[in-house]
């Protein structure tokens, strides 16, 4: 199965109680289709006593089953808590975006997405030159505003 099709078949389940386990999620979502994998990410802090981070991922065999689970289980209740069920998003690379250890302009692809072409620089330079050539008239555009109050009809 390709990564794209796996992503379409994977759902995010958030707002989970600490009592929820992988077998619990399996039991809650198996009515919607064959489940391939269930993942409950553990807390990053080694001192944490929580069994998971309050969310998990359920991967179905078919993307249609994932959509059915989202439609039926979003905003439902599990162990007394309302859960959020949505399509899973692709995992960000650790070296990208906010919180990375690399400066944004040194990240791969940033320069290609944000580079300014010479044509754009020339256009901006011409517009600035034209703006500097015009005399500044602080009253320009204020004609007709010399009467106070509402406009007579």
C-alpha positions in Angstrom: 0.0 0.0 0.0 1.4 3.4 -0.9 1.9 6.2 1.6 -0.9 8.2 0.0 -3.4 5.4 0.1 -2.4 4.6 3.7 -3.0 8.2 4.7 -6.4 8.2 3.1 -7.2 5.0 5.1 -5.9 6.4 8.4 -8.0 8.5 10.9 -7.1 10.6 13.8 -9.0 10.0 17.1 -8.5 12.8 19.6 -9.7 13.6 23.1 -9.2 10.1 24.4 -9.4 9.2 28.1 -6.4 7.6 29.7 -8.4 4.4 30.2 -8.7 3.9 26.4 -6.4 1.2 25.0 -5.7 -0.2 21.6 -8.2 -3.0 22.1 -10.8 -0.4 23.1 -10.3 1.6 19.9 -10.4 -1.6 17.9 -13.7 -2.5 19.5 -15.1 0.9 18.8 -14.0 1.2 15.2 -14.2 -2.4 13.9 -17.9 -2.1 12.9 -16.8 0.3 10.1 -14.3 -2.1 8.4 -11.2 -4.2 8.6 -8.6 -2.5 10.8 -4.9 -2.8 9.7 -3.2 -0.9 12.6 -3.9 1.1 15.7 -1.4 3.5 17.2 -1.5 5.3 20.5 1.5 7.6 20.7 3.2 7.6 24.1 4.1 10.8 26.0 7.5 12.3 25.1 8.4 13.1 28.8 9.9 10.0 30.4 8.5 11.0 33.8 4.9 11.0 32.5 2.6 8.3 33.9 0.0 8.6 31.1 -0.4 5.6 28.9 -0.8 7.8 25.8 -0.9 11.4 24.7 -4.7 11.6 24.4 -5.0 10.7 20.8 -4.4 7.8 18.4 -4.6 6.7 14.8 -6.6 3.9 13.3 -5.7 2.6 9.9 -8.4 0.8 7.9 -8.0 -1.6 5.0 -10.1 0.7 2.7 -10.4 4.5 2.5 -14.2 4.2 2.3 -14.2 2.5 5.8 -12.2 5.4 7.2 -14.6 8.0 5.8 -17.5 6.0 7.2 -15.8 5.9 10.7 -15.3 9.7 10.5 -18.9 10.3 9.5 -20.3 8.2 12.3 -17.8 8.6 15.2 -16.9 12.3 15.1 -18.2 14.1 18.2 -19.4 10.8 19.7 -18.7 9.8 23.3 -16.1 7.2 24.4 -15.4 6.6 28.2 -17.4 9.7 29.0 -15.4 12.0 26.8 -16.4 13.5 23.4 -13.9 12.4 20.8 -12.8 14.1 17.6 -12.4 11.8 14.6 -10.9 13.2 11.4 -8.7 12.3 8.5 -5.1 11.9 9.6 -2.7 14.5 8.3 0.8 13.6 7.0 3.4 13.7 9.7 5.7 16.7 9.5 9.4 16.2 9.2 11.2 17.1 12.5 13.5 19.5 10.6 10.6 21.5 9.1 8.3 24.3 10.3 8.1 25.9 13.7 10.0 24.3 16.5 12.7 22.9 14.3 16.4 23.2 15.1 17.1 24.6 11.6 16.6 28.2 10.5 13.6 28.4 8.1 15.7 29.8 5.2 18.1 26.8 5.5 15.4 24.2 5.2 15.2 22.3 2.0 12.9 23.9 -0.5 12.2 27.1 1.4 14.3 29.2 -0.9 12.7 27.8 -4.0 9.2 28.6 -2.6 10.1 32.1 -1.4 12.7 33.4 -3.8 11.9 36.6 -5.6 12.6 36.8 -9.3 14.5 39.6 -11.0 11.3 40.6 -12.9 9.4 41.1 -9.6 12.3 43.2 -8.2 12.3 45.4 -11.3 8.5 45.9 -11.1 8.7 46.9 -7.5 11.6 49.3 -8.2 9.7 51.0 -11.0 6.6 51.4 -8.8 8.7 53.0 -6.0 10.5 55.3 -8.5 7.1 56.5 -9.9 5.8 57.1 -6.4 8.8 59.2 -5.5 8.5 61.3 -8.7 4.9 62.5 -7.9 4.7 65.5 -5.6 2.9 64.7 -2.4 -0.3 66.7 -2.0 -1.8 66.1 1.4 -5.1 67.4 0.2 -5.3 65.2 -2.9 -8.5 63.1 -3.0 -10.2 65.2 -0.3 -12.2 67.4 -2.7 -15.9 67.6 -1.7 -15.2 66.9 1.9 -15.3 70.6 2.9 -19.0 70.3 4.0 -19.7 68.9 7.4 -22.6 66.6 8.2 -24.6 64.2 6.0 -24.8 64.7 2.3 -28.0 66.4 1.1 -30.1 64.1 -1.1 
